[in-house]
Amino acid sequence: MTKLIPGTYNPTTGQITPSTSMARAIERAMNDEVPLGAGEDPRGRRRLAVAIATGVIDHLKAKEKAFVVNVRDSGGTPIERTVRIDV
């Protein structure tokens, strides 16, 4: 099962790990939409990406009961299922 991983910022290396984290995906999207300026240090943006990812995942986990999936059985009767957010 795949888990949601916010990611962490390593101040020694200046990198976000792991590469499969939400923070890395946010950093890539920010870089695509708003490239770094000449001479701009990426570390602040990386810390922002980690903060956003952590907040989003924490919120999803806290509100996981808000996610409901209706699945129809073979008779067409909807069966309500809850969703679990794995972090």
Order of alpha helices (4+ residues) and beta strands (2+ residues): beta-beta-alpha-alpha-beta-beta
